[in-house]
Amino acid sequence: MIDLYTWPTPNGRKVSIALEEFALPYQLHAVDLQRDEQFAEAFLAISPNNKIPAIVDQDTGRSLMESGAILIYLADKCDQFWGADRFDTLQWLMLQMASVGPMLGQVHYFAKYNAGKAPFAEQRFRNEAQRLYGVLNKRLAEKEFLAGEYSIADMATWPWISRFQWQQIELAEFPHVRRWYEQIAAREAVQKGYHVPVYVNDIPLP
């Protein structure tokens, strides 16, 4: 049994989708970010950086924060979803952690929530979003999934792309990303994991 501490954000959805894909039993603990529950002492004992998601593996007693580390742990635990090659999967997972998530998150911050306050920042991060979508589109023109086979790299990246509307991205401009996005959106485990811990909206579709 896995204890999952999460909230319906792209980072949170990575791990809830993964747990559904791995078919691992888990106990859900909602951490309401709007109520600052991520700063509770009990949660900080598990996730010292006060970020969701976090897990505790009841089988081993190990606690983990940081979504990328959690995905690697689960893939090792179950020996699944390593794609066609472990290091290929890791490099695309690291791209998500280092670039896709942070840069698209900045688009959300400046262009969605603070539009008009910092035009230079809005433009900078919208341009970077376009560039990153181009990187993904080129890769997915060559491969069905980021690491050839469906893997934790896809589970990590897909929830960020699910906010393409927030990023002011037209998926029609990136047809290979769109194909990949819709293909993953149709997976039963993704549909279940997307709505953990609470329903917010239907999965956005182009």
Long-range contacts (C-beta under 8 A, 24 or more apart in sequence): 1-25, 1-26, 1-27, 1-58, 1-59, 2-26, 2-27, 2-55, 2-56, 2-57, 2-58, 3-27, 3-29, 3-55, 3-56, 3-57, 3-58, 4-28, 4-29, 4-53, 4-55, 4-196, 5-29, 5-31, 5-43, 5-46, 5-47, 5-52, 5-53, 5-54, 5-55, 6-30, 6-31, 6-52, 6-53, 6-54, 6-196, 6-197, 7-31, 7-32, 7-33, 7-52, 7-197, 8-194, 8-195, 8-196, 8-197, 8-198, 8-200, 9-33, 9-52, 10-101, 10-104, 10-105, 10-159, 10-160, 10-162, 10-163, 11-51, 11-52, 11-53, 11-67, 11-101, 11-159, 12-52, 12-53, 12-67, 12-196, 12-197, 13-159, 13-162, 13-193, 13-194, 13-196, 14-53, 14-67, 14-70, 14-71, 14-155, 14-156, 14-159, 15-53, 15-55, 15-67, 15-70, 15-71, 15-74, 16-53, 16-193, 16-194, 16-196, 16-197, 17-155, 17-158, 17-159, 17-189, 17-190, 17-193, 17-194, 18-70, 18-71, 18-74, 18-81, 18-152, 18-155, 18-193, 19-74, 19-193, 20-188, 20-189, 20-190, 20-192, 20-193, 21-81, 21-155, 21-187, 21-189, 21-190, 21-193, 22-74, 22-77, 22-78, 22-80, 22-81, 23-189, 24-74, 24-78, 26-55, 28-196, 28-197, 29-197, 30-197, 30-198, 67-97, 67-156, 68-93, 68-94, 68-96, 68-97, 68-156, 71-152, 71-155, 71-156, 72-152, 74-152, 75-151, 75-152, 81-150, 81-151, 81-152, 81-155, 82-147, 82-151, 82-152, 83-145, 83-146, 83-147, 83-148, 83-149, 83-150, 83-151, 83-152, 83-153, 84-147, 84-148, 84-149, 85-147, 85-148, 88-147, 88-148, 89-146, 89-147, 89-151, 89-152, 89-153, 90-153, 92-139, 92-146, 92-147, 92-151, 92-153, 92-157, 93-151, 93-152, 93-153, 93-156, 95-135, 95-157, 96-153, 96-156, 96-157, 96-160, 97-156, 99-132, 100-132, 100-136, 100-157, 100-160, 101-160, 103-128, 103-129, 103-132, 104-129, 104-132, 104-160, 104-163, 104-167, 107-166, 107-167, 107-168, 108-163, 108-166, 108-167, 111-166, 111-167, 111-168, 112-166, 126-167, 126-168, 129-167, 129-168, 129-169, 130-169, 133-169, 133-173, 133-174, 133-177, 134-174, 136-161, 136-174, 136-176, 136-177, 136-180, 137-174, 137-175, 137-176, 137-177, 138-176, 139-176, 140-176, 140-177, 140-179, 140-180, 141-176, 144-180, 145-180, 150-184, 154-180, 154-184, 158-184, 158-185, 158-190, 159-194, 162-194, 162-203, 162-204, 163-204, 164-204, 164-206, 165-204, 171-206, 172-206, 178-206, 181-206, 182-206
